[in-house]
Amino acid sequence: MADVLAMSGRTLRRQLSALGSSYRQLLDQVRSDLARQYLENSNMSVEQVAQLLGYTETTNFRRAFKRWLGVSPRDYRT
């Protein structure tokens, strides 16, 4: 991402920190938003959603989703 913005990784981290954020927080927010949209508006399986969001293991996606919203992806969908 730093390359896309034409800055060093350190500069990006410093600027995000000054805004009270981090790359990880932004990535988690985007993944959370997309996961909710996919689960609400498609028939994709949890495994497919995990793969689209860049998770190599569905278990890691399920764990992250529960951390974000307090429920499993399957429970969220129902």
N, CA, C and O of each residue as an XYZ file, in Angstrom:
312
protein
N       0.831     -1.185      0.000
C       0.000      0.000      0.000
C       0.874      1.246      0.000
O       0.554      2.230     -0.667
N       1.966      1.211      0.738
C       2.865      2.363      0.770
C       3.387      2.675     -0.630
O       3.484      3.841     -1.010
N       3.721      1.642     -1.392
C       4.207      1.856     -2.756
C       3.144      2.547     -3.620
O       3.457      3.451     -4.395
N       1.904      2.119     -3.480
C       0.808      2.718     -4.249
C       0.679      4.203     -3.913
O       0.373      5.023     -4.779
N       0.917      4.535     -2.646
C       0.820      5.928     -2.210
C       2.135      6.694     -2.373
O       2.239      7.857     -1.986
N       3.134      6.024     -2.951
C       4.452      6.634     -3.213
C       5.103      7.154     -1.943
O       5.570      8.292     -1.887
N       5.125      6.304     -0.927
C       5.811      6.649      0.313
C       6.413      5.390      0.910
O       6.084      4.276      0.501
N       7.285      5.572      1.865
C       7.893      4.416      2.509
C       6.895      3.787      3.492
O       5.945      4.431      3.937
N       7.138      2.531      3.810
C       6.290      1.863      4.784
C       6.312      2.559      6.134
O       5.289      2.657      6.812
N       7.471      3.034      6.512
C       7.609      3.740      7.796
C       6.778      5.025      7.809
O       6.120      5.335      8.802
N       6.812      5.766      6.703
C       6.027      7.004      6.622
C       4.537      6.702      6.702
O       3.793      7.408      7.383
N       4.102      5.658      6.010
C       2.692      5.273      6.062
C       2.292      4.914      7.485
O       1.262      5.376      7.975
N       3.096      4.094      8.148
C       2.796      3.726      9.540
C       2.727      4.956     10.443
O       1.834      5.063     11.283
N       3.669      5.882     10.269
C       3.714      7.090     11.092
C       2.468      7.950     10.849
O       1.876      8.460     11.800
N       2.069      8.111      9.591
C       0.894      8.927      9.292
C      -0.395      8.277      9.794
O      -1.282      8.960     10.305
N      -0.492      6.983      9.649
C      -1.681      6.288     10.177
C      -1.729      6.389     11.694
O      -2.795      6.583     12.279
N      -0.576      6.259     12.320
C      -0.502      6.384     13.779
C      -0.938      7.774     14.232
O      -1.636      7.910     15.236
N      -0.534      8.796     13.503
C      -0.934     10.165     13.835
C      -2.450     10.345     13.743
O      -3.028     11.200     14.412
N      -3.077      9.528     12.907
C      -4.540      9.572     12.768
C      -5.240      8.623     13.739
O      -6.467      8.513     13.742
N      -4.443      7.942     14.561
C      -5.018      7.008     15.528
C      -5.422      5.688     14.922
O      -6.326      5.021     15.425
N      -4.763      5.301     13.848
C      -5.118      4.065     13.168
C      -3.867      3.288     12.794
O      -2.744      3.699     13.086
N      -4.088      2.162     12.146
C      -2.988      1.343     11.650
C      -3.470      0.605     10.403
O      -4.669      0.505     10.141
N      -2.516      0.099      9.653
C      -2.864     -0.667      8.455
C      -3.734     -1.862      8.833
O      -4.717     -2.152      8.152
N      -3.386     -2.547      9.898
C      -4.140     -3.721     10.351
C      -5.580     -3.345     10.685
O      -6.508     -4.069     10.325
N      -5.774     -2.214     11.373
C      -7.134     -1.786     11.713
C      -7.948     -1.484     10.457
O      -9.115     -1.863     10.359
N      -7.325     -0.801      9.501
C      -8.029     -0.494      8.256
C      -8.363     -1.759      7.477
O      -9.467     -1.895      6.950
N      -7.413     -2.681      7.405
C      -7.638     -3.946      6.718
C      -8.773     -4.722      7.378
O      -9.643     -5.255      6.688
N      -8.770     -4.789      8.697
C      -9.845     -5.480      9.416
C     -11.199     -4.835      9.150
O     -12.194     -5.539      8.980
N     -11.251     -3.505      9.110
C     -12.517     -2.816      8.867
C     -13.050     -3.113      7.470
O     -14.241     -3.371      7.301
N     -12.183     -3.078      6.481
C     -12.597     -3.374      5.107
C     -13.059     -4.825      5.000
O     -14.096     -5.109      4.401
N     -12.288     -5.738      5.582
C     -12.677     -7.156      5.538
C     -14.005     -7.381      6.242
O     -14.847     -8.134      5.753
N     -14.199     -6.736      7.387
C     -15.449     -6.877      8.126
C     -16.631     -6.372      7.309
O     -17.660     -7.041      7.219
N     -16.484     -5.201      6.719
C     -17.564     -4.632      5.901
C     -17.894     -5.535      4.713
O     -19.063     -5.804      4.433
N     -16.864     -5.995      4.024
C     -17.092     -6.868      2.869
C     -17.696     -8.204      3.285
O     -18.588     -8.719      2.611
N     -17.220     -8.764      4.381
C     -17.760    -10.043      4.857
C     -19.249     -9.926      5.135
O     -20.030    -10.791      4.739
N     -19.641     -8.856      5.817
C     -21.067     -8.663      6.103
C     -21.865     -8.522      4.811
O     -22.943     -9.102      4.683
N     -21.349     -7.762      3.859
C     -22.063     -7.602      2.582
C     -22.202     -8.928      1.856
O     -23.282     -9.254      1.363
N     -21.121     -9.696      1.784
C     -21.172    -10.991      1.096
C     -22.154    -11.944      1.773
O     -22.913    -12.639      1.097
N     -22.142    -11.978      3.092
C     -23.022    -12.900      3.809
C     -24.489    -12.482      3.713
O     -25.382    -13.330      3.694
N     -24.732    -11.179      3.655
C     -26.112    -10.687      3.582
C     -26.694    -10.753      2.173
O     -27.892    -10.981      2.001
N     -25.843    -10.552      1.165
C     -26.360    -10.336     -0.185
C     -25.966    -11.380     -1.209
O     -26.134    -11.163     -2.410
N     -25.447    -12.505     -0.757
C     -25.070    -13.538     -1.717
C     -25.331    -14.914     -1.113
O     -25.635    -15.055      0.071
N     -25.203    -15.903     -1.959
C     -25.342    -17.282     -1.505
C     -23.980    -17.959     -1.371
O     -23.897    -19.183     -1.278
N     -22.919    -17.162     -1.361
C     -21.573    -17.739     -1.221
C     -21.442    -18.447      0.117
O     -22.023    -18.038      1.122
N     -20.670    -19.513      0.099
C     -20.407    -20.223      1.342
C     -19.430    -19.407      2.187
O     -18.767    -18.499      1.686
N     -19.351    -19.738      3.456
C     -18.394    -19.083      4.347
C     -16.979    -19.301      3.824
O     -16.137    -18.407      3.907
N     -16.722    -20.475      3.291
C     -15.399    -20.781      2.741
C     -15.072    -19.872      1.565
O     -13.944    -19.394      1.442
N     -16.049    -19.631      0.702
C     -15.837    -18.755     -0.448
C     -15.588    -17.310     -0.010
O     -14.725    -16.626     -0.560
N     -16.346    -16.859      0.976
C     -16.151    -15.502      1.500
C     -14.750    -15.371      2.087
O     -14.051    -14.390      1.834
N     -14.349    -16.360      2.865
C     -13.009    -16.334      3.470
C     -11.939    -16.228      2.393
O     -10.994    -15.451      2.525
N     -12.085    -17.002      1.339
C     -11.104    -16.991      0.260
C     -11.079    -15.635     -0.444
O     -10.003    -15.113     -0.738
N     -12.247    -15.063     -0.718
C     -12.311    -13.752     -1.368
C     -11.633    -12.666     -0.544
O     -11.062    -11.724     -1.093
N     -11.700    -12.803      0.769
C     -11.121    -11.802      1.656
C      -9.645    -12.037      1.942
O      -9.028    -11.292      2.703
N      -9.085    -13.066      1.338
C      -7.652    -13.284      1.464
C      -7.223    -14.212      2.573
O      -6.038    -14.273      2.897
N      -8.150    -14.933      3.161
C      -7.808    -15.892      4.214
C      -7.467    -17.236      3.577
O      -8.223    -17.754      2.754
N      -6.335    -17.787      3.962
C      -5.949    -19.093      3.427
C      -6.631    -20.221      4.195
O      -6.780    -21.330      3.682
N      -7.038    -19.936      5.409
C      -7.741    -20.923      6.241
C      -9.087    -20.351      6.670
O      -9.150    -19.252      7.219
N     -10.144    -21.081      6.424
C     -11.482    -20.638      6.819
C     -11.583    -20.449      8.322
O     -12.309    -19.575      8.796
N     -10.862    -21.259      9.064
C     -10.876    -21.150     10.526
C     -10.418    -19.766     10.973
O     -10.992    -19.187     11.895
N      -9.396    -19.241     10.326
C      -8.905    -17.904     10.692
C      -9.945    -16.833     10.387
O     -10.095    -15.875     11.146
N     -10.664    -16.993      9.274
C     -11.738    -16.054      8.956
C     -12.838    -16.128     10.005
O     -13.313    -15.098     10.485
N     -13.239    -17.325     10.358
C     -14.303    -17.474     11.365
C     -13.905    -16.830     12.684
O     -14.714    -16.161     13.327
N     -12.663    -17.033     13.081
C     -12.160    -16.452     14.332
C     -12.177    -14.919     14.253
O     -12.602    -14.253     15.197
N     -11.718    -14.370     13.138
C     -11.707    -12.913     12.963
C     -13.132    -12.360     12.953
O     -13.409    -11.333     13.571
N     -14.033    -13.046     12.247
C     -15.417    -12.582     12.163
C     -16.047    -12.539     13.547
O     -16.751    -11.585     13.881
N     -15.802    -13.549     14.339
C     -16.353    -13.573     15.692
C     -15.759    -12.446     16.538
O     -16.455    -11.868     17.373
N     -14.487    -12.134     16.329
C     -13.852    -11.029     17.048
C     -14.495     -9.698     16.634
O     -14.706     -8.823     17.475
N     -14.806     -9.546     15.340
C     -15.391     -8.305     14.849
C     -16.813     -8.092     15.336
O     -17.172     -6.997     15.768
N     -17.625     -9.146     15.263
C     -19.068     -8.974     15.482
C     -19.651     -9.763     16.645
O     -20.816     -9.585     17.000
N     -18.846    -10.629     17.233
C     -19.333    -11.371     18.390
C     -20.146    -12.611     18.072
O     -20.609    -13.300     18.981
N     -20.324    -12.901     16.800
C     -21.050    -14.107     16.380
C     -20.304    -14.757     15.223
O     -19.489    -14.113     14.563
N     -20.582    -16.021     14.982
C     -19.943    -16.719     13.862
C     -20.571    -16.251     12.550
O     -21.687    -15.733     12.555
N     -19.874    -16.424     11.435
C     -20.452    -16.049     10.141
C     -21.773    -16.757      9.853
O     -22.700    -16.158      9.309
N     -21.851    -18.021     10.216
C     -23.095    -18.780      9.986
C     -24.244    -18.200     10.807
O     -25.351    -18.030     10.295
N     -23.984    -17.894     12.081
C     -25.027    -17.318     12.925
C     -25.412    -15.924     12.432
O     -26.583    -15.550     12.496
N     -24.450    -15.161     11.947
C     -24.730    -13.823     11.415
C     -25.681    -13.912     10.225
O     -26.611    -13.116     10.095
N     -25.435    -14.882      9.369
C     -26.248    -15.035      8.160
C     -27.699    -15.398      8.501
O     -28.622    -14.968      7.810
N     -27.898    -16.173      9.542
C     -29.282    -16.579      9.898
C     -29.906    -15.583     10.752
O     -31.059    -15.747     11.150
